[in-house]
Amino acid sequence: MTEKSSSKKFSLQLKFCKESGFNFRDLFSENCGLAAAINIPNASWITGQLITVIEKRGEKGGGVVSERQGKIYERRRVGPFSIQFRDFNEKRFRLELPGNMAIAHCRYATKGDPGLVANIQPLIVTESKYGPFAIAHNGTLVNVENLKAELKQSGCKFDATSDTEILIHLILSSGEKKIENAILYALNKVFCSYSLLIITRDKIFAIRDRYGVRPLSVAKLGSGFMVCSETVSFDQFAGVEFLRDVLPGEMLIFEKKSEKFRSLIYAQAEEFFCVFESIYFSNPRSKKKGIYNEDFRRKIGEQIVLENPDLKGDVVVPILDSGKHFAQGLAHVLSTRLQVHNGDLYEEAFQRAHEPLGGQSRSFTATTTEERISVIRKKLHLKKEAVAGKEVIVVDDSIVRSHTAKIIVEMLRQAGAKKVIFCVCFPPITNICPNGMDFQTQSQLIAYKRSLESIRQTVGADELIYLQTAGLYKVVAETYGGGICGGCFGGSYPELPKYIAK
């Protein structure tokens, strides 16, 4: 597709969105976890191990699909992956999900009924001219409603409410003889964001959209391969060799019994990776372009101090776990500036309970206000003596709706903190996210059309400090050297700055 035709295509999509009342949140739906094992004995067991490490990416459902002798085997359930597969040991995986090729998925459902088993991925086609195949998707698709309407008019029947099913129908209706070409046909019909895994009778395809919004990486284990949304999952296997990230606009093709894979660049890359992956979603020990997320987060904390020369306090308290490494970077630089002689200002005054009864979910991925508040109070325990009578600099990764921030400030006040300075290591989130975060409407965002002072009053802090947008871009440039999607804090989504921001 040429630049001109791409521009025209996107302009038409945007016109449809405006006329139909769409907002950008409607355009994208999921941020999930993907895993695959290729040419590895008991591949389903391996994918289960890969997904379990990153299941916090999505706890609303999980599934595994394997292949043996041209037949597809599957298990898909609603609920956290580790719970649904709790009774599956290595032997049971081998018996019920046999074969040397498998893909797995954990779901963070923000579009499509999270309680509907038909929406749990991988989605499966049992019979087709390409044979059986299954698809797992992290991300979402722009023009889902008009495409769905067109497909229904042509006789396609939809069993799920997930946008991923559209890809299946596009593949089946492509008219192509080979599934590889049918997949390319489908990709040409949709707009980002997506990382995909597709398993057939003899191949696994690993795909990222041209903007690389969502992560996907490859490692080698013995004579086989593993693919996963996050690199941290590979590290649990002895002898694993990390190979590389799947490139934006690239399709990797793994074939049964082959010790090599093919690379097909199907779209011109223009990187706009979701920086919220490095800020929040991805495991601190996962890497982006060879850089640990935790090291990036420490640099962000250091940047906060550089931007605020008057910042001072008695103790720097992270909101665990996501605020930990930001606070470490902030405390280290601030301790040097304030010439703290008895160590570091860093203090983990909050202790996080990972599995309290009724508090297993992430507060961010909880689906109602009441659920979020309940989860927060169950998860955070405050050592009151660490903050009583002190000026507390509390550090978190972001403020989205403000529920967490308000409760944290309230807990610090009740513990006797003399002053609360709330440092947010991300610019104010003002826009609906089109890349897979659960910002349903702009009215849910505390920073939407509100001043810093108004947000401070809502949160209840004495001072409120956000990372400046320029500071974020500075650290990203120094760390990764690539483009990011800044839509949630600046309105610049993939292609929007170039084609319609004029």
C-alpha positions in Angstrom: 0.0 0.0 0.0 1.4 3.4 -0.9 1.6 6.3 1.6 -1.2 8.1 -0.3 -3.6 5.1 -0.4 -2.8 4.4 3.3 -3.7 8.0 4.1 -6.9 7.8 2.2 -7.8 4.4 3.8 -7.3 5.8 7.3 -9.2 9.0 6.6 -12.2 6.9 5.5 -11.9 4.9 8.7 -11.8 8.0 10.8 -14.8 9.5 9.0 -16.8 6.4 9.7 -15.7 6.6 13.4 -16.9 10.2 13.7 -20.2 9.7 11.9 -21.1 6.5 13.8 -20.3 7.9 17.2 -17.2 5.8 17.8 -14.5 7.0 20.1 -11.0 5.7 20.1 -11.7 3.3 23.0 -14.2 1.5 20.7 -11.5 1.0 18.1 -9.2 -1.2 20.2 -10.1 -3.8 22.8 -7.6 -6.1 24.4 -4.2 -6.2 26.0 -3.4 -9.9 26.6 -0.6 -12.4 26.7 0.5 -14.7 23.9 2.8 -17.8 23.9 3.8 -20.5 21.5 6.1 -23.5 21.4 7.2 -25.0 18.1 9.0 -28.3 17.6 9.4 -28.9 21.3 8.1 -32.1 23.0 5.0 -31.5 25.1 4.6 -28.0 23.6 1.4 -27.3 25.4 3.1 -27.7 28.8 5.8 -25.2 27.6 3.2 -22.7 26.5 1.4 -23.1 29.8 4.7 -22.3 31.6 5.3 -19.2 29.4 1.8 -17.8 29.9 1.7 -18.4 33.7 4.7 -16.0 34.2 2.8 -13.2 32.4 -0.8 -14.0 33.2 -1.2 -10.6 35.0 -1.5 -9.2 31.5 -5.0 -10.7 31.4 -6.9 -12.7 34.1 -10.3 -12.9 32.6 -9.7 -16.1 30.6 -7.1 -18.4 29.2 -6.6 -21.2 26.7 -4.2 -23.5 25.0 -4.4 -25.1 21.6 -2.1 -27.8 20.4 -1.6 -29.8 17.2 -0.7 -33.5 16.6 -1.0 -35.4 13.4 -3.2 -32.7 11.7 -5.7 -32.6 14.6 -6.3 -29.6 16.9 -6.7 -30.1 20.6 -7.9 -27.3 22.9 -8.8 -26.2 26.4 -10.3 -22.8 27.1 -11.8 -21.5 30.3 -13.0 -18.3 31.9 -10.8 -17.0 34.8 -7.1 -16.7 35.5 -4.9 -19.0 33.5 -3.1 -20.6 36.5 -6.4 -21.3 38.2 -7.9 -22.9 35.1 -4.9 -25.1 34.6 -4.1 -25.6 38.3 -4.7 -29.4 38.1 -2.7 -29.8 34.9 0.7 -31.3 35.5 3.2 -32.1 32.7 1.6 -35.5 32.1 -1.9 -34.2 31.8 -0.8 -31.5 29.3 0.8 -34.3 27.2 -2.3 -36.5 27.4 -5.1 -33.9 26.8 -3.2 -31.3 24.7 -0.6 -33.5 22.8 1.9 -32.5 20.2 5.1 -30.6 19.5 3.3 -27.4 18.5 1.0 -25.2 20.6 -0.1 -21.7 21.2 -1.6 -20.1 24.4 -3.4 -16.9 25.4 -4.5 -15.1 28.5 -7.2 -12.5 28.2 -7.7 -9.0 29.5 -11.3 -8.4 28.4 -12.4 -4.9 27.8 -14.6 -5.6 24.8 -16.7 -8.6 24.3 -18.4 -10.5 27.2 -15.6 -11.7 29.6 -17.8 -14.5 30.8 -18.5 -15.9 27.4 -16.4 -19.0 26.7 -16.7 -18.3 23.0 -14.6 -15.2 23.5 -11.8 -17.1 25.2 -8.8 -17.5 23.0 -7.3 -19.0 21.0 -10.3 -19.0 18.7 -10.6 -22.2 16.7 -11.7 -23.2 13.3 -12.3 -27.0 13.2 -12.9 -27.3 9.5 -11.9 -25.2 6.5 -10.2 -25.6 3.1 -7.0 -24.8 5.0 -7.6 -27.5 7.5 -8.2 -26.7 11.2 -6.4 -23.7 12.7 -6.6 -21.4 15.7 -5.7 -17.7 16.3 -4.7 -15.8 19.4 -4.6 -12.0 19.4 -3.2 -9.3 21.6 -4.5 -5.9 20.6 -7.5 -4.9 18.6 -8.8 -3.8 15.2 -9.9 -0.3 14.1 -12.6 -0.9 11.5 -14.4 -3.8 13.3 -18.0 -2.7 13.0 -18.1 -1.9 9.3 -16.1 -5.0 8.5 -18.3 -7.1 10.7 -21.4 -5.7 8.9 -19.9 -6.5 5.5 -19.0 -10.0 6.6 -22.5 -10.6 8.0 -24.1 -9.4 4.7 -21.9 -11.9 2.9 -23.3 -14.7 5.1 -20.7 -15.0 7.8 -22.0 -16.2 11.2 -20.4 -14.8 14.4 -20.2 -17.0 17.5 -18.2 -14.6 19.7 -18.3 -10.9 20.4 -14.5 -10.5 20.2 -13.0 -8.5 17.3 -10.6 -11.4 16.8 -13.3 -13.5 15.1 -13.3 -11.0 12.3 -9.8 -12.1 11.3 -11.0 -15.7 11.1 -13.8 -14.7 8.7 -11.5 -12.6 6.6 -9.1 -15.5 6.3 -11.9 -17.9 5.3 -13.4 -15.5 2.8 -10.1 -14.5 1.2 -10.3 -16.8 -1.8 -6.6 -17.6 -1.4 -5.4 -21.1 -1.9 -2.7 -21.0 0.8 -3.4 -19.9 4.3 -0.3 -17.8 4.4 -1.7 -15.6 1.6 -5.2 -15.7 3.2 -3.6 -14.3 6.4 -1.9 -11.5 4.4 -5.3 -10.7 2.8 -6.9 -10.4 6.2 -4.1 -8.2 7.6 -4.5 -5.9 4.6 -8.2 -5.4 5.6 -7.6 -4.4 9.2 -5.9 -1.6 11.0 -3.7 -2.0 14.1 -3.1 -3.0 16.8 -2.3 -6.6 16.8 0.3 -9.2 17.8 -0.9 -12.5 16.5 -0.2 -16.2 16.8 -1.9 -18.6 14.3 -1.5 -22.4 14.5 -2.3 -24.7 11.6 -1.7 -28.4 10.9 2.0 -27.8 10.1 2.9 -24.2 10.8 2.8 -21.4 13.4 2.7 -17.8 12.4 3.9 -15.0 14.7 2.9 -11.5 13.5 3.2 -7.9 14.7 1.4 -4.9 13.1 3.5 -2.3 11.3 3.5 0.0 14.3 4.7 -2.6 16.8 2.2 -1.4 19.4 2.2 -4.7 21.3 5.3 -6.8 22.0 6.2 -10.3 20.7 9.6 -12.0 21.0 11.3 -15.2 19.9 13.7 -17.6 21.7 15.3 -20.9 20.8 15.2 -24.0 23.0 17.0 -27.1 21.8 16.0 -27.6 18.2 12.7 -25.8 18.6 11.4 -22.3 19.2 9.3 -20.3 21.7 7.4 -17.1 21.1 6.0 -14.9 23.9 4.6 -11.5 24.6 7.4 -10.9 27.2 11.0 -12.1 27.4 10.9 -12.8 31.1 9.0 -16.0 30.4 11.9 -17.4 28.5 14.3 -17.1 31.5 12.7 -20.0 33.4 14.1 -22.6 30.9 17.7 -23.8 31.2 19.6 -23.5 27.9 17.2 -21.1 26.3 18.7 -18.6 23.8 16.9 -15.3 23.2 16.9 -14.6 19.5 15.1 -11.3 18.9 11.8 -9.4 18.9 9.4 -9.9 16.1 9.8 -6.7 14.0 6.9 -4.3 13.4 5.3 -5.3 10.1 6.9 -8.8 10.2 5.4 -12.3 9.9 7.6 -15.2 11.1 6.7 -18.6 9.8 7.6 -21.7 11.8 7.2 -25.0 10.1 6.8 -28.4 11.7 10.1 -30.3 12.1 12.1 -27.4 10.8 15.0 -26.0 12.7 14.7 -22.6 10.9 12.0 -20.1 10.4 11.1 -17.7 7.6 10.7 -14.0 7.9 8.3 -12.0 5.7 8.1 -8.2 5.9 4.6 -7.7 4.8 4.2 -4.0 5.8 6.5 -0.9 6.0 7.4 -0.5 9.7 6.7 2.8 11.5 7.2 2.2 15.2 4.6 3.5 17.7 5.1 1.0 20.5 2.9 1.4 23.6 5.0 3.0 26.2 2.5 1.9 28.8 4.0 -1.6 28.3 7.3 -0.4 29.7 5.6 1.9 32.3 3.2 -0.7 33.7 1.9 -3.7 31.9 5.1 -5.7 31.2 7.1 -7.5 33.9 10.0 -5.4 35.2 12.4 -8.2 34.1 11.1 -8.3 30.6 13.2 -6.5 27.9 12.3 -4.1 25.2 15.1 -3.7 22.6 17.4 -5.4 25.1 16.7 -3.0 27.9 15.0 -4.3 31.1 11.7 -2.5 31.9 12.9 -1.9 35.5 16.0 0.0 34.2 13.8 2.2 32.0 11.5 2.9 35.0 14.5 3.9 37.2 15.5 6.4 34.6 12.0 7.9 34.6 12.3 8.3 38.4 15.6 10.1 38.0 13.9 12.4 35.4 11.2 13.4 37.9 14.0 14.8 40.2 15.7 16.6 37.3 12.4 18.3 36.4 11.6 19.3 40.0 14.7 21.1 41.5 12.7 22.0 44.7 11.5 18.5 45.4 12.3 17.4 48.9 11.0 15.0 51.6 11.9 12.7 54.4 11.0 9.4 52.8 10.3 8.1 49.3 7.5 5.5 49.3 6.7 3.4 46.3 3.2 2.0 45.5 4.1 -1.7 45.0 4.7 -3.3 42.7 4.5 -0.9 39.8 5.9 2.1 41.5 9.0 0.3 42.9 11.6 1.0 40.3 10.5 4.6 39.6 10.8 5.3 43.3 14.3 3.7 43.4 15.6 6.0 40.7 13.9 9.0 42.2 15.2 8.2 45.7 18.7 7.6 44.6 19.1 11.0 42.8 17.2 12.9 45.5 19.3 11.4 48.3 22.4 12.6 46.5 20.9 16.1 46.0 19.8 16.4 49.6 23.0 14.9 50.8 21.4 12.2 52.9 24.3 10.7 54.8 22.6 7.7 56.5 21.6 5.9 53.4 18.8 6.2 50.9 15.4 7.9 51.2 13.8 4.8 49.7 11.4 3.0 52.1 8.9 0.3 51.2 6.3 1.5 53.7 3.5 -0.3 51.8 3.6 -4.0 51.6 1.7 -5.6 48.9 -0.3 -8.8 49.5 -0.4 -10.7 46.2 -3.2 -13.1 46.8 -5.6 -11.8 49.5 -9.0 -13.4 49.5 -11.1 -11.4 47.1 -8.1 -9.3 46.0 -6.4 -11.5 43.4 -7.0 -9.1 40.4 -5.0 -6.1 39.5 -6.9 -3.0 40.5 -6.3 -1.6 37.0 -7.9 -4.6 35.3 -10.8 -4.8 37.7 -14.0 -4.0 35.9 -16.1 -1.9 38.4 -15.3 0.9 40.8 -16.3 -1.1 43.8 -14.1 -4.0 42.8 -11.1 -1.6 42.3 -11.5 0.0 45.8 -11.9 -3.4 47.4 -8.8 -4.8 45.7 -6.7 -1.8 46.6 -7.5 -2.0 50.4 -7.0 -5.8 50.4 -3.6 -5.5 48.7 -1.8 -2.7 50.4 -0.6 -2.8 54.0 1.0 0.3 55.4 3.7 0.3 58.1 2.5 3.4 59.9 5.7 4.0 61.8 7.6 4.5 58.6 5.6 7.6 57.6 4.3 9.1 60.9 5.4 12.7 61.3 7.2 12.7 58.0 7.0 14.4 54.6 6.3 11.5 52.3 7.0 11.4 48.6 4.8 8.7 47.3 5.6 7.3 43.9 3.3 5.5 41.4 3.4 4.8 37.7 0.2 6.7 36.8 -3.1 8.0 37.8 -5.9 6.9 35.6 -9.3 7.1 37.4 -7.8 8.3 40.8 -9.4 5.5 42.9 -6.0 4.1 44.0 -4.4 7.5 44.5 -7.2 8.8 46.8 -7.1 5.7 49.0 -3.3 5.8 49.3 -3.3 9.4 50.4 -6.1 8.7 52.9 -4.1 5.8 54.3 -1.0 8.0 54.7 -3.0 10.7 56.4 -4.5 8.2 58.8 -1.0 6.9 59.6 0.2 10.4 60.6 2.1 11.6 57.6 2.9 15.3 58.0 2.9 16.0 54.2 2.0 13.9 51.2 3.7 14.6 47.8 2.3 12.4 45.1 4.7 11.8 42.2 3.3 10.3 39.0 5.9 8.8 36.7 3.8 9.4 33.5 2.2 12.5 32.0 -1.5 13.1 32.7 -3.7 10.6 30.9 -6.2 12.7 29.1 -7.4 10.6 26.1 -9.2 7.3 25.5 -6.7 4.6 24.7 -7.0 3.0 21.3 -4.3 0.4 22.0 -5.8 -2.0 24.6 -6.2 -0.2 27.9 -9.5 -0.1 29.7 -10.3 3.6 29.4 -13.9 3.3 28.3 -14.7 7.0 28.1 -12.8 10.2 28.6 -15.0 11.1 31.5 -13.4 8.2 33.5 -10.0 9.9 33.3 -9.2 12.1 36.2 -7.0 14.4 34.1 -9.4 14.9 31.3 -10.2 18.7 31.0 -9.0 19.2 34.6 -6.2 21.3 36.0 -3.3 20.0 38.0 -4.7 21.8 41.1 -8.1 20.2 40.6 -6.6 16.7 40.4 -4.5 17.4 43.5 -7.6 18.3 45.4 -9.4 15.2 44.2 -6.5 13.0 45.2 -6.0 14.8 48.5 -2.2 15.3 48.3 -0.4 18.4 49.5 1.5 18.4 46.2 1.0 16.6 42.9 3.8 16.1 40.4 3.5 14.5 37.0 6.3 13.5 34.7 6.5 16.1 31.9 5.7 14.9 28.4 9.1 16.2 27.1 10.8 14.3 29.9 9.1 11.0 28.9 10.2 11.4 25.2 13.7 12.3 26.4 14.1 9.1 28.4 12.5 7.0 25.7 14.8 8.4 23.1 17.9 7.8 25.3 16.7 4.3 26.2 15.1 2.8 23.1 15.7 5.3 20.3 12.3 4.5 18.7 8.9 6.0 18.4 6.1 5.5 20.9 2.3 5.8 20.9 1.6 8.9 22.9 -2.2 8.9 22.3 -3.3 8.5 25.9 -1.4 11.6 27.1 -1.0 13.6 23.9 -3.5 12.6 21.3 -0.9 11.2 18.9 -2.0 7.7 17.8 -0.4 5.7 15.0 -0.9 7.7 11.7 -3.1 10.3 13.3 -0.3 12.9 13.6 0.6 12.5 10.0 -2.8 12.3 8.3 -5.4 14.2 10.3 -3.8 16.3 13.0 -3.4 19.2 10.5 
